[in-house]
């Protein structure tokens, strides 16, 4: 069976709504069934699936998911937003910018774009609408800014990329800091332009910010201190070499539980089991996708698909700039139709050898790939952040997508800077 037929069958399975983990499993087993001499028999595929799960760094994923859920239930996002609003609120576009900064910090807690959109959006969108901002603009902004959750470390997609490329998790975490801040800055530039053009209800805003100032900086900082300390503890332990990312993920769960239950008292002990069950339901599909993706990537390698694609690209494009542009367009399209985890696990073994042959650093490529796929969070038809934001506001997904297009334009501008200026990703490592 040719590799083209295997890929076609995989796409057909997706189009007829077979779950992606099942589609990957089917596509992995078929070559061995039709050709008994092919190395990847059904037994080999199953062994590959179990082998793909036998990874210590992978244990960080359910821990960061659980930590994000605890923080969301604990009302951490509201405390962060109040602090940033205190400093930015009276400036032009101050409150929308505070939303972006909140997404940056919440992403450093949860490692998830969906969790960031849900936690920050459910709290900030009603506040912004009550202060006179357009509801569709607020919803689109939160949906796009929520994508920062997978770029700012600790990032679950970064862990997946590390597994696929054998780069250091700690190194790619460090590399993601400046690109994440850059994208956040570009989104704030857009909000400034938008608010300058469309105006703001300064009377309502000043009244709301005045209430925060009446509380006093010390009171607000005291309320948000433990939330601000969370990413410092998690990332500090990793970068200082005190713990591995997996051990830091466990610390983040314990820390978030202690803060939410005993300090903020926003979670009751009897609710903890429900949060654990929700975390299990969130992680289980990822686990099956991960196992099937590992087997599928190994089957593609045996069929020499990476070499074929690499040969085709290099025979048609001989310019580094052109190849990077082609790969970026390809990843943007993939992000529109495929979730981040399977996309990284399937495409990394295919695309990484191509860019490495042109001298691109694998960590730089991992950042570029993740930023591309983050844009897929807010582009139809998959666009999970759009669906999350729509569930919060009841605005149709396509209307949110239309309002998000100008914001995505600034996101893509940041992507181009990241793609063609390696120092943005690598400067902290050098």
Secondary structure as UniProt FT lines:
FT   HELIX           3..15
FT   TURN            16..17
FT   HELIX           20..34
FT   TURN            36..37
FT   HELIX           42..53
FT   TURN            56..58
FT   HELIX           59..73
FT   TURN            74..75
FT   HELIX           76..88
FT   TURN            89..90
FT   TURN            92..93
FT   HELIX           94..110
FT   HELIX           113..130
FT   TURN            131..132
FT   HELIX           135..145
FT   HELIX           146..150
FT   HELIX           156..165
FT   HELIX           169..198
FT   HELIX           202..215
FT   HELIX           217..239
FT   TURN            240..241
FT   HELIX           245..258
FT   HELIX           259..263
FT   HELIX           269..271
FT   HELIX           272..302
FT   TURN            303..304
FT   HELIX           305..316
FT   HELIX           320..337
FT   HELIX           340..357
FT   TURN            358..359
FT   HELIX           362..375
FT   HELIX           376..378
FT   TURN            380..382
FT   HELIX           384..393
FT   HELIX           397..420
FT   HELIX           423..426
FT   HELIX           427..429
//
